[in-house]
Amino acid sequence: MSEQPKAAPSATRRSEASRRAILTAAFDLVGEVGYAKLTIEAIAARAGVGKQTIYRWWPSKGAVLVDAVLMLSEDRETRTAALPDTDDLARDLKTALRATVAELNDPRYDQPLRALNTEIAHDPQLAATYRERLHEPMQEIKRQRLRKAWKAGQLDTDIDLDVAIDLLWGPLLNRWLLRTGPLTEEYADRIVDTALGGLNPRSWLLPGRL
């Protein structure tokens, strides 16, 4: 009995394979040569596709890099449906910030993320793409966890959640971007303790606050 011929891969599967190959190539190349020397031609050659395939899906190398970071983050499960929630706000925030420390300290992520931050500062269109695809979804995940803490009486009722998020994650990103000091789990823990010391609704009763 003769073997049945194998079905050809569907166009959808081929497209997804090409997309992942392009994003992986972009992520790897920017780490090797830097963003300034990264080209669509080089990405296409590394991925084994024509450059018109890339231009059909992305308007620029910056847009490719945004999706590359998004894909790699999803593969590493750093983008989750929610922050840790054990009903211990301090512990959960320390777990979340420690995960951020681990990602920022990952050598494979360092150059691509720095390149992306540099380009965002100079390209309003890329900045808008970044806000829509990466920043705002993560911001909402953080808001949801803080909103639950607010409803449980663990945070002051009149705080601005976005400002609270900046107070917690901003120092990590600033230290990483400017290289002003080591990024450690201990530093992440101190950020949480310091931030919650000011955000806790009962903190005004602590000694020295009267």
C-alpha positions in Angstrom: 0.0 0.0 0.0 1.5 3.3 -1.1 2.0 6.1 1.4 -0.3 9.0 1.2 1.4 12.3 0.2 1.8 14.7 3.1 -0.4 17.7 3.0 1.4 21.0 2.2 1.7 23.5 5.0 -1.1 25.9 5.0 -0.5 29.5 4.0 -1.3 30.6 7.5 1.3 28.3 9.0 3.9 29.4 6.5 3.1 33.0 7.3 3.4 32.5 11.0 6.7 30.6 10.5 8.0 33.5 8.4 6.8 36.1 10.9 8.6 34.3 13.8 11.7 33.9 11.8 11.8 37.6 11.0 11.2 38.7 14.6 13.8 36.3 15.9 16.3 37.5 13.3 15.6 41.2 14.2 16.0 40.5 17.9 19.3 38.5 17.4 20.8 41.0 14.9 20.2 44.1 17.0 22.0 42.4 19.9 24.9 41.6 17.5 25.3 44.8 15.5 23.3 47.5 17.4 20.2 49.3 16.2 22.1 51.9 14.0 23.5 49.1 11.8 20.4 47.0 11.8 18.8 46.9 8.3 15.7 45.4 6.8 18.0 43.7 4.2 20.0 42.0 7.0 16.8 40.9 8.8 15.4 39.4 5.6 18.7 37.6 4.8 18.9 36.1 8.3 15.2 35.1 8.3 15.4 33.6 4.8 12.6 35.8 3.3 12.4 38.7 0.8 12.5 42.2 2.2 9.2 42.9 0.6 7.7 40.3 3.0 8.9 42.4 5.9 7.6 45.7 4.5 4.2 44.1 3.9 3.8 43.5 7.6 5.9 46.3 9.2 6.6 49.9 8.1 10.1 50.1 9.7 12.8 48.2 11.5 11.6 49.9 14.7 8.2 48.4 14.3 9.8 45.0 13.7 11.8 45.4 16.9 8.6 46.2 19.0 7.0 43.0 17.8 10.2 41.1 18.3 10.4 42.2 22.0 6.7 41.4 22.4 7.1 37.9 20.9 10.1 37.0 23.0 8.4 38.4 26.2 5.4 36.2 25.5 7.6 33.2 24.9 9.3 33.7 28.2 5.9 34.2 29.9 7.0 37.6 31.3 3.7 39.0 30.1 1.0 37.3 32.2 -2.7 37.8 32.6 -2.2 39.2 36.0 0.4 40.2 38.6 0.9 37.8 41.5 -2.0 37.9 43.9 -1.6 36.2 47.3 -3.5 39.0 49.2 -0.1 40.1 50.4 0.5 43.3 48.4 4.1 43.9 49.4 5.1 40.3 48.6 3.3 40.3 45.3 4.9 43.6 44.2 8.4 42.4 45.3 7.8 39.2 43.2 6.8 41.3 40.2 9.7 43.8 40.5 12.2 40.9 41.0 10.9 39.5 37.7 11.5 42.9 36.0 15.1 42.9 37.5 15.7 39.4 36.0 14.6 40.5 32.6 16.5 43.8 32.5 19.7 41.9 33.7 19.3 39.3 30.9 22.2 39.9 28.5 20.1 38.9 25.5 17.5 41.5 26.3 19.9 44.4 27.2 20.8 45.7 23.7 17.4 45.2 22.0 15.6 47.0 24.9 18.1 49.8 25.0 17.8 50.3 21.2 14.1 50.3 21.5 14.1 52.9 24.2 16.5 55.1 22.2 14.4 55.0 19.1 11.1 55.6 21.0 12.7 58.9 22.3 13.2 60.1 18.7 10.3 58.6 16.8 6.7 59.6 17.8 5.1 57.0 15.6 7.2 54.2 17.1 6.4 55.6 20.5 2.7 55.4 19.8 3.2 51.8 18.6 5.1 50.9 21.7 2.4 52.5 24.0 -0.3 50.5 22.2 1.4 47.1 21.9 3.6 46.9 25.0 3.2 49.7 27.5 -0.5 50.1 27.9 -1.4 46.3 28.2 1.2 45.9 30.9 0.1 49.1 32.6 -3.5 47.8 32.8 -2.3 44.5 34.3 -0.5 46.6 37.0 -3.5 48.8 37.5 -5.8 45.7 38.1 -3.6 44.5 40.9 -3.3 47.9 42.6 -7.0 48.5 42.1 -7.8 45.2 44.0 -5.5 46.4 46.8 -7.2 49.7 46.8 -10.6 48.0 47.2 -9.2 45.9 50.0 -8.2 49.0 51.9 -4.5 48.3 51.4 -3.9 51.6 49.5 -5.0 55.2 50.1 -8.3 55.8 48.5 -7.2 58.9 46.7 -4.0 57.7 45.0 -3.5 57.9 41.3 -2.8 54.4 40.2 -0.6 55.4 37.2 1.5 57.5 39.5 1.8 54.6 42.0 3.0 52.4 39.1 5.6 55.0 38.2 6.8 55.1 41.8 7.2 51.3 41.8 8.7 50.5 38.4 10.2 53.9 37.5 13.3 53.6 39.7 14.2 50.2 38.3 13.9 51.4 34.7 15.8 54.6 35.4 18.7 52.8 37.1 18.9 50.3 34.2 18.6 52.9 31.5 21.2 55.3 33.0 23.4 52.6 34.6 23.4 54.5 37.9 23.8 51.4 40.0 23.3 47.7 40.2 19.9 46.1 39.6 19.3 43.6 42.4 16.5 41.9 44.1 17.4 43.8 47.3 17.0 47.1 45.5 13.6 46.0 44.1 12.5 45.1 47.7 13.6 48.5 49.0 11.6 50.2 46.3 8.4 48.4 47.4 9.0 49.1 51.1 9.6 52.8 50.4 6.7 53.2 48.1 4.2 51.4 50.3 5.5 53.3 53.3 4.0 56.4 51.7 1.0 54.8 50.1 -0.3 52.8 53.0 -3.4 54.6 54.4 -2.2 53.9 58.0 1.3 55.3 57.5 0.4 58.7 59.0 0.0 56.9 62.3 3.6 55.7 62.4 6.0 57.2 64.9 7.5 60.4 63.6 4.5 61.2 61.4 2.5 63.1 64.1 
